[in-house]
Amino acid sequence: MEPSRPTYKTLSDEALLSFLQKGNAMAFDELYGRYGQKIFSYFFRMLWKDKELAEDMTQDLFMKLIRHAQNFSADRNFFTWVYSIANNMCKNEYRKKEVRARHHQLQKPQLATDAVNPDMRRFREAVHHCTNELAEEKKALYILRFQENLTVPDISKILNIAEGTVKSRIFYLLKEMKEKLKEFETLSIYP
């Protein structure tokens, strides 16, 4: 006899995925409930704050999860596996945009203004601009660490690089951003 709905809430992600591998829709619903908004938020920040694209990518990721649940290895952590998939999907989207950019003039999105504190507005715009100019692996690192607040070990698994490399790249990323944002060093939130 399969567990009832409330029991699914107590199962680990990996156990839910094993039920999903057997075609259990309730296990999928629970995984979606746990990760749907987190993955959408990740895509939204990684993909130019494009809500529709983030929604499409989230839906695509969960469709891949259903289609490729059998490929999940029980010795892996589901959390890092699903973020690895999301990260790879973002890389593919960056490549697509790069190809489109060669053939079309793209306009940069307008940033919302903050009338209360123009210095903060300018700083936010500069940080946004700075992160958008980062190479895709640096941007992924920035978002995973400072917006998703993931740990170094989790980032290491998601990006498939050593923890020491993650720490080193974070150090140099912050150094690079600090230099690019030097004009804001008088603000209290300057890195």
Residue frames as qw, qx, qy, qz and C-alpha x, y, z in Angstrom:
[[0.000, 0.887, 0.462, 0.000, 0.00, 0.00, 0.00],
 [0.404, 0.465, -0.020, 0.788, 1.37, 3.41, -0.99],
 [0.236, -0.334, -0.484, 0.773, 1.71, 6.13, 1.64],
 [0.108, 0.853, 0.511, -0.008, -1.05, 8.72, 1.85],
 [0.306, 0.817, 0.053, 0.486, -0.45, 12.37, 0.89],
 [0.378, -0.893, 0.180, -0.166, 0.59, 13.63, 4.36],
 [0.870, -0.315, 0.265, 0.271, 3.28, 10.93, 4.55],
 [0.686, 0.546, 0.119, 0.467, 4.97, 12.32, 1.43],
 [0.053, -0.942, 0.121, -0.310, 5.88, 15.48, 3.34],
 [0.655, -0.661, 0.366, 0.005, 8.11, 13.45, 5.67],
 [0.915, 0.168, 0.227, 0.287, 10.00, 11.65, 2.89],
 [0.374, -0.527, 0.340, 0.683, 13.42, 12.75, 1.69],
 [0.427, 0.652, -0.253, -0.573, 13.79, 14.21, -1.79],
 [0.120, 0.372, -0.885, -0.252, 15.60, 11.07, -2.87],
 [0.275, 0.206, 0.912, -0.225, 12.80, 8.83, -1.58],
 [0.473, 0.624, 0.269, -0.561, 10.25, 10.96, -3.41],
 [0.333, 0.591, -0.548, -0.489, 12.26, 10.61, -6.60],
 [0.077, -0.114, 0.988, 0.075, 12.24, 6.83, -6.22],
 [0.398, 0.481, 0.688, -0.369, 8.42, 7.00, -6.06],
 [0.392, 0.711, -0.116, -0.572, 8.45, 9.31, -9.09],
 [0.066, 0.409, -0.838, -0.356, 10.56, 6.75, -10.95],
 [0.171, 0.213, 0.961, -0.050, 7.65, 4.35, -10.42],
 [0.064, -0.418, -0.591, -0.687, 5.23, 6.90, -11.91],
 [0.269, -0.623, -0.648, 0.346, 3.79, 8.26, -8.67],
 [0.127, 0.702, 0.250, 0.654, 2.24, 11.67, -9.37],
 [0.499, -0.847, -0.168, -0.073, 1.87, 12.58, -5.68],
 [0.730, -0.353, 0.084, 0.578, 5.64, 12.28, -5.24],
 [0.398, 0.389, 0.281, 0.782, 6.07, 14.70, -8.15],
 [0.209, -0.841, -0.296, -0.402, 3.59, 17.12, -6.57],
 [0.655, -0.715, -0.066, 0.234, 5.58, 17.11, -3.33],
 [0.648, -0.092, 0.206, 0.727, 8.90, 17.68, -5.14],
 [0.191, 0.603, 0.335, 0.698, 7.33, 20.51, -7.11],
 [0.411, -0.861, -0.251, -0.161, 5.98, 22.01, -3.91],
 [0.705, -0.553, 0.041, 0.442, 9.44, 21.91, -2.36],
 [0.528, -0.229, 0.358, 0.735, 11.43, 23.20, -5.34],
 [0.367, 0.694, 0.525, 0.329, 9.11, 24.93, -7.83],
 [0.055, -0.994, -0.096, -0.014, 9.43, 28.44, -6.41],
 [0.544, -0.644, 0.357, 0.402, 13.15, 28.06, -5.63],
 [0.587, 0.108, 0.586, 0.548, 13.94, 26.94, -9.16],
 [0.249, 0.843, 0.398, 0.262, 11.76, 29.68, -10.66],
 [0.271, -0.945, 0.062, 0.172, 13.60, 32.25, -8.52],
 [0.609, -0.371, 0.485, 0.507, 16.96, 30.88, -9.64],
 [0.489, 0.422, 0.570, 0.509, 15.99, 31.06, -13.31],
 [0.049, 0.952, 0.292, 0.071, 14.50, 34.54, -12.85],
 [0.333, -0.865, 0.229, 0.295, 17.76, 35.90, -11.46],
 [0.585, -0.227, 0.598, 0.499, 20.00, 34.00, -13.86],
 [0.372, 0.389, 0.667, 0.516, 17.99, 34.84, -16.98],
 [0.119, 0.232, 0.179, 0.949, 17.78, 38.60, -17.05],
 [0.207, 0.258, 0.570, -0.752, 14.78, 38.82, -14.66],
 [0.423, 0.048, -0.535, -0.730, 12.56, 37.64, -17.50],
 [0.569, -0.072, 0.586, -0.573, 9.49, 36.25, -15.70],
 [0.859, 0.319, -0.026, -0.401, 8.02, 34.43, -18.70],
 [0.579, 0.499, -0.642, 0.057, 11.34, 32.82, -19.56],
 [0.117, -0.346, 0.799, -0.477, 11.85, 31.80, -15.93],
 [0.736, 0.062, 0.392, -0.548, 8.37, 30.24, -15.87],
 [0.828, 0.430, -0.273, -0.236, 9.03, 28.37, -19.12],
 [0.373, 0.505, -0.745, 0.227, 12.41, 27.15, -17.92],
 [0.395, -0.241, 0.705, -0.538, 10.93, 25.99, -14.60],
 [0.853, 0.208, 0.187, -0.440, 8.25, 24.06, -16.43],
 [0.706, 0.523, -0.474, -0.057, 10.86, 22.57, -18.79],
 [0.051, 0.478, -0.802, 0.355, 13.04, 21.53, -15.86],
 [0.576, -0.084, 0.641, -0.501, 10.19, 19.70, -14.15],
 [0.865, 0.377, -0.063, -0.326, 9.21, 18.05, -17.43],
 [0.482, 0.546, -0.674, 0.122, 12.82, 16.86, -17.75],
 [0.285, -0.350, 0.754, -0.478, 12.60, 15.62, -14.19],
 [0.819, 0.126, 0.345, -0.440, 9.58, 13.49, -15.09],
 [0.809, 0.516, -0.238, -0.148, 11.11, 12.22, -18.35],
 [0.554, 0.507, -0.592, 0.293, 14.56, 11.53, -16.91],
 [0.638, -0.603, 0.292, -0.379, 13.78, 10.46, -13.34],
 [0.997, -0.017, -0.001, 0.073, 15.29, 7.07, -14.17],
 [0.617, 0.558, -0.272, 0.484, 18.69, 8.74, -14.73],
 [0.329, -0.783, 0.307, -0.430, 18.90, 9.89, -11.12],
 [0.615, 0.171, -0.711, 0.294, 21.53, 7.97, -9.21],
 [0.652, -0.665, -0.349, -0.103, 20.51, 7.13, -5.65],
 [0.697, -0.284, -0.199, 0.627, 23.99, 8.04, -4.36],
 [0.212, 0.347, 0.097, 0.908, 23.52, 11.69, -5.47],
 [0.016, 0.428, 0.514, -0.743, 21.83, 14.47, -3.58],
 [0.288, 0.679, 0.646, 0.196, 18.57, 15.48, -5.28],
 [0.082, -0.921, -0.137, 0.355, 19.00, 19.15, -4.34],
 [0.229, -0.609, 0.480, 0.589, 22.36, 19.49, -6.08],
 [0.393, 0.184, 0.805, 0.404, 21.19, 17.34, -9.01],
 [0.233, 0.800, 0.551, 0.035, 18.19, 19.56, -9.75],
 [0.075, -0.914, 0.083, 0.389, 20.27, 22.75, -9.44],
 [0.400, -0.319, 0.656, 0.555, 22.89, 21.22, -11.76],
 [0.363, 0.499, 0.726, 0.306, 20.18, 20.68, -14.34],
 [0.066, 0.941, 0.294, -0.154, 18.99, 24.28, -13.88],
 [0.285, -0.729, 0.342, 0.520, 22.54, 25.60, -14.21],
 [0.404, -0.027, 0.742, 0.535, 23.08, 23.66, -17.45],
 [0.271, 0.725, 0.618, 0.141, 19.79, 24.95, -18.82],
 [0.068, -0.936, -0.033, 0.345, 20.94, 28.51, -18.10],
 [0.373, -0.446, 0.568, 0.583, 24.22, 27.87, -19.93],
 [0.375, 0.348, 0.758, 0.405, 22.24, 26.69, -22.94],
 [0.117, 0.897, 0.423, -0.057, 20.06, 29.80, -22.78],
 [0.236, -0.791, 0.226, 0.518, 23.17, 32.03, -22.65],
 [0.395, -0.117, 0.703, 0.580, 24.47, 30.35, -25.79],
 [0.272, 0.645, 0.678, 0.225, 21.15, 30.91, -27.54],
 [0.033, -0.948, -0.185, 0.257, 21.14, 34.57, -26.55],
 [0.356, -0.569, 0.439, 0.598, 24.72, 34.98, -27.74],
 [0.367, 0.208, 0.747, 0.515, 23.76, 33.59, -31.14],
 [0.126, 0.831, 0.537, 0.072, 20.71, 35.87, -31.30],
 [0.230, -0.856, 0.010, 0.462, 22.84, 38.86, -30.26],
 [0.411, -0.233, 0.561, 0.680, 25.10, 38.35, -33.26],
 [0.171, 0.374, 0.725, 0.552, 22.12, 38.77, -35.54],
 [0.173, -0.816, -0.468, -0.292, 19.97, 41.31, -33.71],
 [0.082, 0.436, -0.333, 0.832, 20.40, 44.53, -31.80],
 [0.504, -0.511, -0.689, 0.105, 19.26, 43.80, -28.26],
 [0.157, -0.716, 0.105, -0.672, 18.13, 46.51, -25.91],
 [0.273, 0.034, -0.781, 0.561, 19.07, 46.31, -22.24],
 [0.329, -0.668, -0.659, -0.104, 16.10, 46.15, -19.89],
 [0.091, -0.667, 0.132, -0.728, 15.22, 49.34, -18.02],
 [0.397, -0.138, -0.760, 0.496, 15.81, 49.09, -14.28],
 [0.322, -0.814, -0.463, -0.143, 13.22, 50.28, -11.79],
 [0.208, 0.558, -0.284, 0.751, 14.18, 53.50, -10.07],
 [0.519, -0.510, -0.584, 0.359, 14.36, 54.04, -6.34],
 [0.049, 0.797, 0.121, 0.590, 13.25, 57.64, -5.74],
 [0.639, -0.762, -0.105, 0.011, 13.88, 57.41, -1.99],
 [0.534, -0.658, 0.379, 0.371, 17.65, 57.00, -2.27],
 [0.643, 0.731, -0.170, -0.153, 19.19, 57.85, -5.64],
 [0.002, -0.661, 0.750, -0.017, 22.63, 56.60, -4.52],
 [0.571, -0.076, 0.798, -0.178, 21.17, 53.20, -3.65],
 [0.750, 0.565, 0.237, -0.250, 19.31, 53.15, -6.97],
 [0.415, 0.782, -0.455, -0.093, 22.53, 53.89, -8.83],
 [0.246, -0.478, 0.836, -0.112, 24.36, 51.27, -6.76],
 [0.718, 0.166, 0.635, -0.229, 21.69, 48.62, -7.47],
 [0.686, 0.701, -0.016, -0.191, 21.81, 49.47, -11.17],
 [0.180, 0.743, -0.644, -0.017, 25.61, 49.22, -11.13],
 [0.455, -0.255, 0.839, -0.157, 25.50, 45.84, -9.34],
 [0.764, 0.416, 0.428, -0.245, 22.85, 44.59, -11.78],
 [0.543, 0.788, -0.258, -0.133, 24.90, 45.82, -14.73],
 [0.076, -0.644, 0.759, -0.058, 28.07, 44.33, -13.25],
 [0.596, -0.069, 0.782, -0.168, 26.50, 40.90, -12.68],
 [0.757, 0.562, 0.250, -0.220, 24.95, 40.87, -16.16],
 [0.410, 0.800, -0.430, -0.081, 28.39, 41.51, -17.67],
 [0.476, -0.486, 0.731, -0.047, 29.95, 38.60, -15.80],
 [0.344, 0.233, -0.852, -0.318, 30.89, 35.48, -17.73],
 [0.746, -0.267, -0.379, -0.477, 28.22, 32.80, -17.31],
 [0.727, -0.145, -0.608, 0.286, 30.23, 30.73, -14.79],
 [0.196, 0.071, -0.413, 0.887, 30.93, 33.81, -12.65],
 [0.456, -0.246, -0.102, -0.849, 27.30, 34.89, -12.84],
 [0.785, -0.246, -0.534, -0.198, 26.14, 31.42, -11.80],
 [0.557, -0.058, -0.579, 0.592, 28.60, 31.47, -8.90],
 [0.053, -0.170, 0.216, -0.960, 27.41, 34.94, -7.80],
 [0.615, -0.258, -0.230, -0.709, 23.74, 34.01, -7.91],
 [0.782, -0.190, -0.594, 0.013, 24.16, 30.63, -6.22],
 [0.507, -0.079, -0.534, 0.672, 26.25, 32.10, -3.37],
 [0.072, -0.076, -0.270, 0.957, 24.83, 35.56, -2.80],
 [0.493, -0.078, -0.163, -0.851, 21.25, 35.36, -4.01],
 [0.802, -0.160, -0.511, -0.266, 20.37, 31.71, -3.43],
 [0.396, -0.679, 0.485, -0.384, 22.60, 31.67, -0.30],
 [0.977, 0.031, -0.210, -0.023, 23.89, 28.18, -1.04],
 [0.644, -0.653, 0.352, 0.186, 26.86, 26.74, 0.79],
 [0.109, 0.681, -0.653, -0.312, 30.26, 26.21, -0.79],
 [0.350, -0.102, 0.929, 0.064, 29.82, 22.39, -0.74],
 [0.552, 0.560, 0.572, -0.231, 26.45, 22.66, -2.51],
 [0.360, 0.839, -0.192, -0.361, 27.86, 25.06, -5.12],
 [0.159, -0.509, 0.813, 0.233, 30.78, 22.69, -5.61],
 [0.462, 0.174, 0.870, -0.003, 28.39, 19.84, -6.42],
 [0.486, 0.740, 0.352, -0.305, 26.13, 21.95, -8.64],
 [0.332, 0.858, -0.302, -0.252, 28.98, 23.40, -10.71],
 [0.983, 0.091, 0.008, 0.159, 31.02, 20.20, -10.51],
 [0.412, 0.665, -0.386, 0.489, 34.18, 21.92, -9.25],
 [0.592, -0.132, -0.612, 0.507, 36.27, 21.48, -6.10],
 [0.347, -0.850, -0.376, 0.122, 35.25, 23.38, -2.95],
 [0.494, -0.483, 0.099, 0.717, 38.64, 25.11, -2.86],
 [0.253, 0.224, 0.509, 0.792, 38.07, 26.29, -6.41],
 [0.159, -0.780, -0.547, -0.258, 34.64, 27.64, -5.43],
 [0.453, -0.769, -0.184, 0.411, 36.18, 29.59, -2.53],
 [0.450, -0.239, 0.308, 0.804, 38.95, 30.93, -4.74],
 [0.140, 0.436, 0.581, 0.673, 36.55, 31.98, -7.48],
 [0.260, -0.850, -0.459, -0.020, 34.28, 33.71, -4.95],
 [0.481, -0.612, -0.003, 0.627, 37.28, 35.62, -3.60],
 [0.313, -0.081, 0.437, 0.839, 38.35, 36.80, -7.06],
 [0.002, 0.630, 0.648, 0.428, 34.76, 37.49, -8.12],
 [0.316, -0.860, -0.343, 0.209, 34.26, 39.78, -5.12],
 [0.444, -0.460, 0.189, 0.746, 37.58, 41.47, -5.77],
 [0.233, 0.234, 0.588, 0.739, 36.59, 42.08, -9.40],
 [0.127, -0.761, -0.575, -0.270, 33.17, 43.42, -8.47],
 [0.416, -0.750, -0.203, 0.472, 34.63, 45.63, -5.73],
 [0.365, -0.233, 0.330, 0.839, 36.94, 47.20, -8.30],
 [0.073, 0.419, 0.636, 0.643, 34.13, 47.74, -10.78],
 [0.305, -0.796, -0.488, -0.185, 31.95, 49.30, -8.07],
 [0.537, -0.108, -0.288, 0.785, 34.72, 51.47, -6.61],
 [0.031, -0.411, -0.129, -0.902, 32.79, 54.70, -7.23],
 [0.612, -0.572, -0.312, -0.448, 30.34, 53.59, -4.50],
 [0.608, 0.021, -0.631, 0.481, 32.95, 52.99, -1.79],
 [0.075, -0.244, 0.355, -0.899, 31.53, 55.82, 0.31],
 [0.715, -0.294, -0.248, -0.584, 28.22, 53.95, 0.70],
 [0.516, -0.456, 0.621, -0.374, 27.85, 51.83, 3.85],
 [0.916, 0.095, 0.341, -0.188, 26.97, 48.71, 1.82],
 [0.475, 0.716, -0.501, -0.102, 30.07, 48.83, -0.38],
 [0.976, -0.071, -0.201, 0.042, 31.70, 45.38, -0.34]]
